[in-house]
């Protein structure tokens, strides 16, 4: 029998700071991406926003969120977080002044570091997502 916890650090007090930082970075990704793409195509900007918000809402790893609509392995959840972090950094550099982009990049790096315990937990999650 494994001593691995059934619930991710995301749902415990240990993951509170990481969750706050992750949500802040996601919010920045949504705003910066919308801002960066709106000049090129409003439809593309809205579609990107729907993807950035919709994918993590639909797909989640059991034990990492309270409600899971479509269960996926932990690596998929990590990929969705990395997508958000990359969107925040790239869109901020494309749109905002350098000082703001540096702040976003620093926040993103700190977020990634605080996410490591959750990511370690998520890497052991494929069996749970498959219902085993």
C-alpha positions, -999 to +999 in steps of 0.1 A: +000+000+000+013+034-009+018+062+016+012+088-012-016+112-002-048+109-022-053+147-022-028+170-039-010+198-020-033+221-041-062+212-017-042+216+015-029+245+035+005+237+021-007+247-014-024+279-005+004+303-015+011+283-047-026+285-056-028+323-050+004+328-071-009+305-098-043+322-100-026+357-102-004+344-130-034+329-148-053+362-145-023+381-159-021+355-188-058+361-196-054+399-196-021+401-214-030+376-241-063+393-248-045+426-249-017+413-272-040+396-297-069+421-298-051+444-322-045+415-346-079+398-344-106+401-318-119+367-327-085+351-321-081+370-288-115+358-276-108+322-288-075+322-270-091+335-238-118+308-240-090+281-244-069+295-215-099+296-192-119+266-206-092+239-208-083+240-171-120+242-162-129+211-183-098+189-177-084+182-143-066+154-124-088+137-097-076+147-063-062+180-075-096+198-077-127+194-057-148+188-089-134+172-120-155+173-152-131+153-174-104+134-156-069+135-171-034+123-160-013+147-139+010+155-168-019+171-187-026+193-157+010+203-155+010+211-192-021+233-188-003+252-160+028+256-181+006+269-210-008+296-187+027+305-174+041+308-209+011+328-221+016+353-192+053+357-200+051+359-238+021+382-239+035+405-212+067+409-232+048+414-264+024+440-250+037+458-219+067+479-210+099+460-201+096+467-164+061+452-163+072+422-183+102+417-159+077+417-129+055+391-147+085+370-156+097+370-120+062+362-107+060+333-131+093+319-120+083+321-083+049+305-092+067+276-110+089+271-079+060+270-055+042+246-079+069+219-076+053+199-047+020+199-066+038+189-098+056+160-080+022+148-067+006+152-102+034+131-118+022+102-097-014+107-107-020+088-140-033+057-123-059+078-104-070+095-136-076+062-153-097+050-123-073+024-111 
